[in-house]
Amino acid sequence: MPLSLSCAQRLLRMSLPAALLLALPAPWAQAPAQHAHEHGRARLDLAVEGDTLTLALESPLDSLVGFERAPRTEAERQRVAQMVARLRAADALFAVDPAAGCTLAEVQLESAALGLGAATAAAQQDRNAGAAAHADLDATLRFQCRQADRARFVDIGLFAAFPGLRAVEVQAATPQGQFRRTLTPRAPRLGWGR
Protein backbone atom coordinates (compact mmCIF):
# COMPACT_ATOMS: atom_id res chain seq x y z
CA MET A 1 0.00 0.00 0.00
CA PRO A 2 1.86 3.12 -1.14
CA LEU A 3 1.91 6.20 1.04
CA SER A 4 -0.65 8.80 0.11
CA LEU A 5 0.88 12.00 -1.23
CA SER A 6 -0.45 14.31 1.49
CA CYS A 7 0.73 11.99 4.27
CA ALA A 8 4.15 11.59 2.68
CA GLN A 9 4.49 15.35 2.25
CA ARG A 10 3.68 15.96 5.93
CA LEU A 11 6.21 13.36 7.05
CA LEU A 12 8.90 14.71 4.75
CA ARG A 13 8.44 18.20 6.16
CA MET A 14 9.01 16.77 9.63
CA SER A 15 11.71 14.14 9.08
CA LEU A 16 14.19 13.12 6.38
CA PRO A 17 14.10 9.31 6.98
CA ALA A 18 10.42 9.41 6.30
CA ALA A 19 11.61 9.35 2.70
CA LEU A 20 12.34 5.68 3.39
CA LEU A 21 8.60 5.14 3.52
CA LEU A 22 8.41 6.26 -0.09
CA ALA A 23 10.98 3.65 -1.14
CA LEU A 24 9.33 0.62 0.41
CA PRO A 25 10.35 -2.85 -0.80
CA ALA A 26 8.89 -3.97 -4.11
CA PRO A 27 6.05 -6.14 -2.68
CA TRP A 28 4.68 -3.11 -0.87
CA ALA A 29 4.87 -0.93 -3.93
CA GLN A 30 3.05 -3.60 -5.94
CA ALA A 31 0.19 -3.96 -3.47
CA PRO A 32 -3.14 -3.06 -5.07
CA ALA A 33 -4.20 0.51 -4.45
CA GLN A 34 -7.05 0.80 -1.98
CA HIS A 35 -9.64 3.52 -1.74
CA ALA A 36 -8.07 6.20 0.43
CA HIS A 37 -11.34 7.01 2.18
CA GLU A 38 -12.95 4.10 4.01
CA HIS A 39 -15.18 4.60 7.03
CA GLY A 40 -14.00 2.82 10.16
CA ARG A 41 -10.38 2.75 8.94
CA ALA A 42 -7.47 5.14 9.31
CA ARG A 43 -3.88 5.31 8.08
CA LEU A 44 -0.93 5.93 10.34
CA ASP A 45 2.62 6.48 9.16
CA LEU A 46 5.44 6.35 11.71
CA ALA A 47 9.03 7.51 11.24
CA VAL A 48 11.86 7.37 13.78
CA GLU A 49 14.88 9.56 13.11
CA GLY A 50 17.51 10.69 15.58
CA ASP A 51 15.69 12.02 18.61
CA THR A 52 12.30 12.35 16.88
CA LEU A 53 9.37 9.99 16.48
CA THR A 54 6.78 11.34 14.03
CA LEU A 55 3.27 9.99 13.44
CA ALA A 56 1.06 11.08 10.53
CA LEU A 57 -2.60 10.09 10.86
CA GLU A 58 -5.23 10.24 8.11
CA SER A 59 -8.82 9.37 8.93
CA PRO A 60 -12.27 10.00 7.53
CA LEU A 61 -14.08 12.38 9.87
CA ASP A 62 -16.90 9.85 10.09
CA SER A 63 -14.57 7.41 11.90
CA LEU A 64 -13.75 10.06 14.52
CA VAL A 65 -16.94 12.08 15.02
CA GLY A 66 -19.68 10.22 13.12
CA PHE A 67 -20.21 12.75 10.30
CA GLU A 68 -18.22 14.25 7.41
CA ARG A 69 -19.01 17.94 7.27
CA ALA A 70 -18.90 21.04 9.38
CA PRO A 71 -20.88 20.48 12.60
CA ARG A 72 -24.47 21.72 12.45
CA THR A 73 -25.72 21.18 15.98
CA GLU A 74 -24.36 21.93 19.43
CA ALA A 75 -23.92 18.18 20.03
CA GLU A 76 -21.85 17.88 16.83
CA ARG A 77 -19.75 20.92 17.80
CA GLN A 78 -19.08 19.25 21.16
CA ARG A 79 -18.02 15.99 19.44
CA VAL A 80 -15.58 17.95 17.24
CA ALA A 81 -14.22 19.84 20.26
CA GLN A 82 -13.71 16.54 22.13
CA MET A 83 -11.95 14.99 19.12
CA VAL A 84 -9.64 18.00 18.74
CA ALA A 85 -8.85 17.99 22.48
CA ARG A 86 -8.06 14.25 22.41
CA LEU A 87 -5.76 14.61 19.41
CA ARG A 88 -4.00 17.65 20.88
CA ALA A 89 -3.30 15.48 23.95
CA ALA A 90 -1.70 12.90 21.67
CA ASP A 91 0.57 11.60 24.43
CA ALA A 92 -2.58 10.10 26.01
CA LEU A 93 -3.58 8.44 22.70
CA PHE A 94 -0.11 7.26 21.65
CA ALA A 95 1.97 5.75 24.47
CA VAL A 96 5.53 5.43 23.17
CA ASP A 97 7.80 2.80 24.74
CA PRO A 98 9.16 4.45 27.93
CA ALA A 99 12.69 3.22 27.05
CA ALA A 100 12.82 5.97 24.41
CA GLY A 101 12.05 8.80 26.85
CA CYS A 102 9.66 10.62 24.52
CA THR A 103 7.50 13.65 25.20
CA LEU A 104 4.93 15.23 22.92
CA ALA A 105 6.50 18.20 21.12
CA GLU A 106 4.02 19.22 18.42
CA VAL A 107 0.51 18.49 17.11
CA GLN A 108 -0.76 19.76 13.76
CA LEU A 109 -4.37 19.13 12.76
CA GLU A 110 -5.83 19.77 9.32
CA SER A 111 -9.39 19.40 8.09
CA ALA A 112 -10.94 21.68 5.49
CA ALA A 113 -14.44 20.63 6.59
CA LEU A 114 -13.70 21.72 10.15
CA GLY A 115 -11.60 24.75 9.24
CA LEU A 116 -8.50 23.29 10.93
CA GLY A 117 -5.00 23.95 9.67
CA ALA A 118 -4.01 25.42 6.35
CA ALA A 119 -7.33 25.12 4.51
CA THR A 120 -7.22 26.73 1.07
CA ALA A 121 -9.70 29.43 0.10
CA ALA A 122 -11.55 26.95 -2.11
CA ALA A 123 -11.76 24.39 0.72
CA GLN A 124 -13.01 27.12 3.05
CA GLN A 125 -15.72 28.04 0.52
CA ASP A 126 -16.72 24.36 0.26
CA ARG A 127 -16.88 24.12 4.06
CA ASN A 128 -19.05 27.23 4.24
CA ALA A 129 -21.34 25.80 1.54
CA GLY A 130 -21.56 22.43 3.33
CA ALA A 131 -20.06 20.65 0.31
CA ALA A 132 -17.28 18.75 2.10
CA ALA A 133 -18.23 15.22 1.01
CA HIS A 134 -15.86 12.51 2.17
CA ALA A 135 -14.06 14.87 4.52
CA ASP A 136 -10.92 13.74 6.32
CA LEU A 137 -8.75 14.79 9.21
CA ASP A 138 -4.96 14.77 8.93
CA ALA A 139 -2.84 14.95 12.06
CA THR A 140 0.94 15.20 12.36
CA LEU A 141 2.27 14.36 15.81
CA ARG A 142 5.91 14.82 16.74
CA PHE A 143 7.49 13.36 19.85
CA GLN A 144 10.91 14.53 21.06
CA CYS A 145 12.85 11.63 22.59
CA ARG A 146 16.03 11.15 24.61
CA GLN A 147 16.73 7.90 22.71
CA ALA A 148 14.12 7.38 20.00
CA ASP A 149 16.03 4.40 18.58
CA ARG A 150 15.30 2.48 21.82
CA ALA A 151 11.54 2.58 21.19
CA ARG A 152 10.14 -0.85 20.36
CA PHE A 153 6.41 -0.14 20.50
CA VAL A 154 3.67 2.45 20.54
CA ASP A 155 0.35 1.64 22.19
CA ILE A 156 -2.43 3.13 20.08
CA GLY A 157 -5.38 4.46 22.11
CA LEU A 158 -7.40 5.61 19.11
CA PHE A 159 -9.86 2.72 19.32
CA ALA A 160 -10.93 3.52 22.89
CA ALA A 161 -11.19 7.24 22.12
CA PHE A 162 -13.03 6.84 18.81
CA PRO A 163 -15.37 3.80 18.80
CA GLY A 164 -16.18 4.30 15.09
CA LEU A 165 -12.62 3.30 14.26
CA ARG A 166 -12.26 -0.44 13.52
CA ALA A 167 -8.77 -0.69 11.96
CA VAL A 168 -5.62 1.38 11.54
CA GLU A 169 -3.32 0.59 8.62
CA VAL A 170 0.26 1.40 9.66
CA GLN A 171 3.44 1.89 7.64
CA ALA A 172 6.63 2.52 9.57
CA ALA A 173 10.29 3.33 9.09
CA THR A 174 12.39 2.69 12.20
CA PRO A 175 16.10 2.04 12.79
CA GLN A 176 15.12 -1.66 12.93
CA GLY A 177 13.56 -1.57 9.46
CA GLN A 178 10.45 -0.80 7.47
CA PHE A 179 7.17 -2.62 7.94
CA ARG A 180 3.43 -2.37 7.81
CA ARG A 181 0.75 -3.69 10.13
CA THR A 182 -2.99 -3.54 10.63
CA LEU A 183 -4.03 -2.66 14.15
CA THR A 184 -7.48 -3.41 15.58
CA PRO A 185 -9.27 -2.77 18.88
CA ARG A 186 -8.15 -6.26 20.00
CA ALA A 187 -4.53 -5.67 18.94
CA PRO A 188 -3.76 -1.95 19.43
CA ARG A 189 0.00 -2.22 20.04
CA LEU A 190 2.37 -1.35 17.21
CA GLY A 191 5.57 -3.26 18.00
CA TRP A 192 8.85 -3.70 16.15
CA GLY A 193 12.29 -5.37 16.51
CA ARG A 194 14.09 -6.29 19.71
Secondary structure, DSSP 8 states (H G I E B T S, - for coil): ----HHHHHHHHHH-GGGHHHHT--HHHHTS----S--TTEEEEEEEEETTEEEEEEEEEHHHHHS-SSS--SHHHHHHHHHHHHHHHTHHHHEEE-GGG-EEEEEEEEEBTTTTBSS--HHHHHHHHHT--TT-EEEEEEEEEESSGGG--EEEE-HHHH-TT--EEEEEEEETTEEEEEEEBTTB-EEE---
